[in-house]
Amino acid sequence: MYVLQAAAFGLFALWTEPPGFLLSAVLFGLTAWSIPAIMAAACGDVLGAIADTTGSFDPAFLLAGIVALLGAAGSLFLKT
């Protein structure tokens, strides 16, 4: 899947005529929905492991909240 996405991105950058854009869009469209599904499965595995270990989903949600706050704090240091 990642190889097809790499090809789609490369075609978009290197073949800047309508056929290149069309082929890039087709390749991207073939793979676009695979990554969210893979990530959902991976997150489900990790959250399931946390819930199995602790007996609750509360620690997983607390961890998600902490990481979101760290991301928000980190964004304050981005240059405009």
trRosetta pair geometry for C-beta under 8 A, 3 or more apart (Angstrom, degrees):
i j d omega theta_ij theta_ji phi_ij phi_ji
1 4 5.9 -57 -156 34 33 109
1 5 6.6 28 151 -14 67 105
1 31 4.8 142 -159 -142 85 117
1 34 4.9 -123 -134 98 147 152
1 35 7.1 172 143 -60 137 79
1 38 8.0 -173 62 -32 162 144
2 5 5.5 -53 -148 39 37 111
2 6 6.2 42 152 -23 68 103
3 6 5.6 -49 -147 35 32 113
3 7 6.5 34 152 -19 63 103
4 7 5.6 -52 -149 36 33 112
4 8 6.4 37 150 -22 64 103
4 27 5.2 -159 179 -174 89 96
4 28 8.0 172 137 -82 92 32
4 30 6.1 -81 162 84 149 117
4 31 4.8 156 91 -41 123 140
5 8 5.4 -50 -147 34 36 114
5 9 6.3 33 155 -16 67 104
5 27 7.4 170 -91 139 30 99
5 28 6.6 72 -122 -114 69 68
5 31 5.2 -118 -58 96 90 148
5 35 7.9 37 -61 -45 153 128
6 9 5.9 -54 -147 38 31 108
6 10 6.1 30 154 -18 65 110
7 10 5.7 -56 -143 40 30 112
7 11 6.1 32 158 -21 65 106
7 27 5.6 -104 94 -178 103 159
8 11 5.9 -54 -146 35 27 110
8 12 6.4 29 155 -21 61 107
8 24 4.8 108 -161 -160 69 68
8 25 7.6 121 -152 -58 111 15
8 27 3.8 -163 -77 94 98 113
8 28 4.0 136 -173 -58 158 82
8 31 7.4 -149 -11 38 142 122
9 12 5.7 -55 -151 34 30 114
9 13 6.5 21 155 -12 64 109
9 24 7.6 115 -64 -151 16 111
9 28 7.9 98 -52 -83 63 110
10 13 5.9 -62 -149 41 31 105
10 14 5.8 -3 166 5 70 120
11 14 6.3 -72 -129 51 24 91
11 15 5.1 -29 -165 32 70 114
11 20 5.2 -167 173 -170 91 86
11 21 8.0 175 132 -82 99 25
11 23 5.6 -102 175 95 157 104
11 24 4.1 -164 92 -79 114 95
11 27 7.0 109 23 26 142 142
12 15 7.7 -32 -74 53 11 75
12 20 7.2 155 -97 143 30 97
12 21 6.6 67 -119 -113 72 62
12 24 4.2 118 -62 -156 82 160
13 16 7.8 -33 168 -64 21 93
14 20 7.3 -136 87 -160 63 143
15 19 7.2 -67 153 89 125 80
15 20 2.6 -170 116 -116 105 142
15 21 7.7 -146 104 -34 88 51
15 23 7.4 4 84 52 145 122
15 24 7.5 179 64 -41 105 113
16 20 6.2 -39 -37 70 13 144
16 21 7.6 45 -147 -51 38 96
17 20 5.2 91 54 10 66 106
17 21 7.3 -136 98 -5 30 92
18 21 5.6 -57 -142 38 34 110
18 22 6.1 35 160 -22 68 106
19 22 5.6 -54 -146 37 32 114
19 23 6.3 29 158 -16 66 106
20 23 5.9 -55 -145 39 29 107
20 24 6.1 33 154 -21 63 109
21 24 5.5 -55 -146 37 30 115
21 25 6.3 31 155 -20 65 106
22 25 5.8 -55 -149 35 29 110
22 26 6.5 28 154 -18 64 105
23 26 5.7 -53 -147 35 33 112
23 27 6.4 31 156 -16 66 105
24 27 6.0 -57 -149 38 29 108
24 28 6.2 25 156 -15 65 110
25 28 5.8 -56 -143 40 29 109
25 29 6.0 33 157 -22 65 110
26 29 5.7 -56 -145 37 28 113
26 30 6.6 33 154 -25 62 102
27 30 5.8 -51 -154 27 31 113
27 31 7.0 -2 159 6 62 109
28 31 6.4 -81 -155 50 32 91
28 32 5.6 50 155 -60 74 101
29 32 5.7 -28 -126 -3 30 120
31 34 5.2 -56 -163 21 63 121
31 35 7.3 54 155 -24 87 93
32 35 7.5 -63 -173 21 31 100
33 36 6.3 -52 -158 39 51 107
33 37 6.4 50 150 -19 74 110
34 37 5.8 -65 -155 41 34 111
34 38 6.2 34 153 -21 71 107
35 38 5.6 -52 -143 36 34 111
35 39 6.2 30 159 -16 67 107
36 39 5.7 -57 -143 41 32 109
36 40 6.1 36 156 -23 66 106
37 40 5.7 -51 -145 34 30 113
37 41 6.5 30 155 -17 63 105
38 41 5.9 -58 -153 37 30 110
38 42 6.3 28 151 -18 65 108
39 42 5.5 -53 -144 38 34 111
39 43 6.1 34 157 -18 67 105
40 43 5.9 -53 -143 38 29 109
40 44 6.3 33 154 -22 62 107
41 44 5.6 -54 -148 35 30 114
41 45 6.6 33 153 -21 63 103
42 45 5.7 -53 -153 32 33 112
42 46 6.5 26 153 -14 66 105
43 46 5.8 -56 -146 39 34 108
43 47 5.9 27 158 -12 70 109
44 47 6.0 -56 -137 44 27 105
44 48 5.9 32 159 -22 63 110
45 48 5.7 -56 -145 37 25 112
45 49 6.4 27 155 -21 62 104
46 49 5.7 -53 -151 32 31 111
46 50 6.6 29 151 -17 64 103
46 60 7.8 137 123 -128 85 119
47 50 5.6 -51 -148 36 36 111
47 51 6.2 34 153 -16 67 107
47 57 6.7 23 -179 -133 104 96
47 60 4.8 77 -133 -151 84 158
48 51 5.6 -57 -145 41 32 110
48 52 6.0 34 155 -22 67 106
49 52 5.7 -51 -143 36 30 112
49 53 6.3 27 157 -18 63 108
50 53 5.9 -60 -149 38 28 109
50 54 6.0 -8 167 11 67 114
50 57 7.4 81 100 -128 107 49
50 59 5.7 -142 175 87 116 108
50 60 4.4 131 93 -68 150 103
50 63 7.6 -116 -130 14 158 143
51 54 6.5 -69 -130 54 24 87
51 55 7.2 -14 -179 165 57 2
51 56 6.4 -117 -134 98 73 14
51 57 5.1 -10 -93 -77 111 66
51 60 6.6 -36 -52 -17 81 133
52 55 8.0 23 -170 -69 17 40
54 58 7.4 -117 125 56 137 85
54 59 4.9 119 -13 9 175 135
56 59 6.7 106 86 1 92 84
57 60 5.1 -57 -167 41 65 117
57 61 6.0 60 139 -19 87 103
58 61 6.0 -62 -147 41 31 106
58 62 6.1 32 157 -20 68 108
59 62 5.5 -54 -142 39 33 114
59 63 6.2 37 157 -21 66 104
60 63 5.8 -52 -149 36 29 112
60 64 6.5 32 151 -20 62 105
61 64 5.4 -49 -146 35 36 114
61 65 6.4 39 153 -20 65 103
62 65 5.7 -53 -150 35 32 112
62 66 6.5 32 153 -19 65 105
63 66 5.7 -54 -147 36 32 111
63 67 6.3 30 156 -17 66 106
64 67 5.9 -55 -146 38 30 109
64 68 6.3 32 154 -20 64 106
65 68 5.7 -54 -148 35 31 112
65 69 6.4 30 154 -17 64 104
66 69 5.8 -55 -150 37 31 110
66 70 6.4 32 151 -19 65 105
67 70 5.6 -52 -148 36 34 113
67 71 6.4 37 151 -20 64 104
68 71 5.6 -53 -150 36 33 114
68 72 6.4 34 151 -19 65 103
69 72 5.5 -51 -146 36 35 112
69 73 6.3 34 154 -17 66 104
70 73 5.7 -52 -145 39 32 110
70 74 6.1 35 154 -21 65 108
71 74 5.6 -54 -143 38 30 113
71 75 6.4 36 154 -27 63 102
72 75 5.7 -51 -152 26 31 114
72 76 7.6 42 148 -29 57 93
73 76 5.9 -43 -168 12 40 115
74 77 6.1 -61 -169 33 46 108
74 78 7.8 64 139 -40 67 89
75 78 5.5 -24 -161 -6 53 119
